[in-house]
Amino acid sequence: MTLTSQHIDYLNVIELKQGDVNAFDELYNKYSQRLFNFSLKYLKSTEEAEEVVQEVFLYIWVKKEGLKPDYSFNSYIFTIAYNIIKKYFIKKSRDNAFKDDLIYSLLKQENSMEKIIDYKFLLEKVESIIDTLPPRRKEIFVKRNYECLSIRQIAEELNISPNTVENQLASARKQILDKFKDEKLAVMIFLMLFTSL
């Protein structure tokens, strides 16, 4: 019998709860690159993306006894990473010396240095809009943009055609951008964050 990815995670999490270093290594090897790609998409910094990966797995190791094998390990670690990234943005937005190239260039285009970008608000708004997508569309969007899977990987995992994946991603993008239609700056930031659509 072939074990599914989730079943393998389930077994590894049970062993990790008991302090098994090999189980930890297997989970790290499986998810570290995906987490790195996910973090890099938001932070645009290799160093910071690597730090997020380290923080996530340090947290997993420290809290290993409280892990719940029945829950999706994949969803759990991406949620942790997402929250760490939001904290990075909040910290940066409070740092007077911080000069983010993307935001700076967008503000220049708007001819207004008085606008303050609330990173936390923007990320939470995007997240709430994503939650309104139809279930299958949301699942595809998350796998592409949060888990950094390729079109082909998503198609194989969900047993659908690559064209269907691409159509769903295009529909998700349109639906999200429609919500942002009156907020030009937010739209531009969204496009920068989700360039792989």
C-alpha positions in Angstrom: 0.0 0.0 0.0 1.4 3.4 -1.0 1.4 5.9 1.9 0.1 9.4 1.1 2.1 12.5 2.0 -0.3 13.4 4.8 0.0 9.9 6.3 3.8 10.1 6.2 3.5 13.5 8.0 1.2 11.9 10.5 3.7 9.1 11.3 6.6 11.6 11.4 4.7 13.9 13.8 3.9 11.1 16.2 7.7 10.2 16.2 8.7 13.8 16.5 6.4 14.2 19.6 8.6 11.6 21.2 11.8 13.5 20.4 12.8 11.5 17.3 15.4 13.7 15.5 15.2 11.6 12.3 11.4 12.4 12.1 12.3 16.1 12.5 14.9 15.9 9.8 12.4 14.3 7.4 9.9 17.0 8.0 12.5 19.7 7.6 13.8 18.2 4.4 10.3 18.0 3.0 9.1 21.5 3.9 12.1 23.8 4.3 12.4 24.7 0.6 8.7 25.4 0.3 8.7 27.6 3.4 11.7 29.4 2.0 10.0 30.1 -1.3 6.9 31.2 0.5 8.8 33.6 2.8 10.9 34.9 0.0 7.8 35.9 -2.0 6.7 38.2 0.9 10.0 39.4 2.2 12.1 39.7 -1.0 15.2 38.9 1.1 17.0 35.6 1.1 18.5 36.1 4.5 15.1 37.0 6.1 13.4 34.1 4.3 16.0 31.7 5.7 15.5 33.2 9.2 11.7 32.4 8.9 12.4 28.8 8.0 14.8 28.5 11.0 12.2 30.2 13.3 9.4 27.9 12.2 11.4 24.7 12.8 12.8 25.9 16.0 9.3 26.6 17.2 8.2 23.1 16.0 11.1 21.5 17.9 10.4 23.4 21.1 6.7 22.8 21.0 6.9 19.2 19.6 5.1 17.6 22.6 2.0 19.7 21.8 1.8 18.8 18.1 -1.4 17.2 17.0 -0.8 14.4 14.5 -4.4 14.5 13.2 -4.1 18.1 12.1 -2.4 19.0 8.8 1.3 19.6 9.5 1.5 21.3 6.2 -1.1 23.9 7.1 0.3 24.3 10.6 3.8 25.3 9.6 2.6 27.6 6.8 0.4 29.4 9.3 3.3 29.7 11.7 5.5 31.1 8.8 2.7 33.5 7.8 2.4 34.9 11.3 6.2 35.3 11.6 6.2 37.2 8.3 3.5 39.5 9.5 5.6 40.3 12.6 8.5 41.1 10.3 6.4 43.6 8.4 5.1 45.2 11.6 8.6 45.6 13.0 9.8 47.1 9.7 6.9 49.5 9.5 7.8 50.8 13.0 11.5 51.3 12.2 12.1 54.9 11.0 15.3 53.9 9.3 13.5 51.2 7.2 13.5 51.9 3.5 11.7 49.2 1.6 12.5 49.6 -2.2 9.1 48.4 -3.3 7.0 50.6 -1.0 9.3 53.6 -1.6 9.0 53.3 -5.4 5.2 52.9 -5.2 4.9 55.9 -2.9 7.0 58.0 -5.4 4.6 57.0 -8.2 1.7 58.2 -6.0 3.5 61.6 -5.5 2.8 61.4 -1.8 5.2 60.6 1.0 2.5 61.1 3.6 0.9 57.7 2.9 1.7 55.1 5.5 1.5 51.5 4.5 0.1 49.3 7.2 1.6 45.9 6.3 -0.3 44.0 8.9 -3.6 45.5 7.6 -2.8 44.7 4.0 -1.8 41.1 4.7 -4.9 40.6 6.8 -7.1 42.1 4.1 -5.6 39.8 1.4 -6.1 36.9 3.7 -9.8 37.7 4.4 -10.4 38.1 0.6 -8.7 34.8 -0.1 -11.1 33.2 2.5 -14.1 34.3 0.3 -12.9 32.3 -2.7 -14.8 29.2 -3.6 -13.3 26.2 -1.8 -11.5 24.5 -4.8 -10.3 27.9 -6.1 -8.9 28.8 -2.7 -7.2 25.5 -2.3 -5.4 25.9 -5.7 -4.5 29.5 -4.8 -3.0 28.5 -1.5 -1.1 25.6 -3.0 0.4 27.9 -5.6 1.1 31.1 -3.6 1.5 29.8 0.0 3.0 26.4 -0.6 4.8 27.4 -3.8 3.8 24.3 -5.7 4.1 24.3 -9.5 1.1 24.2 -11.8 2.0 20.6 -12.6 2.3 19.6 -8.9 -1.1 21.1 -8.1 -2.7 19.3 -11.1 -1.3 16.0 -10.0 -2.1 16.4 -6.4 -5.7 17.4 -7.1 -6.1 15.1 -10.1 -7.1 17.9 -12.4 -5.6 19.3 -15.6 -2.9 22.0 -15.6 -5.3 24.1 -17.7 -7.9 23.9 -14.9 -5.3 25.0 -12.4 -4.3 28.0 -14.5 -8.0 29.0 -15.1 -8.7 28.8 -11.4 -5.6 30.9 -10.6 -6.7 33.5 -13.1 -10.2 33.6 -11.7 -8.8 33.9 -8.1 -6.6 36.8 -9.2 -9.5 38.6 -10.9 -11.7 38.1 -7.9 -9.1 39.4 -5.5 -8.2 42.4 -7.7 -11.9 43.3 -8.1 -12.0 43.7 -4.3 -9.0 46.1 -4.5 -10.3 48.0 -7.6 -10.5 51.3 -5.7 -7.2 51.0 -3.9 -4.5 51.4 -6.6 -1.5 51.2 -4.2 -2.8 48.0 -2.5 -3.3 46.4 -6.0 0.3 47.1 -6.9 1.6 45.6 -3.7 -0.7 42.6 -4.2 0.7 42.0 -7.7 4.3 42.2 -6.4 3.5 39.7 -3.6 1.8 37.2 -5.9 3.8 37.5 -9.1 3.6 33.7 -9.8 -0.1 33.8 -10.6 
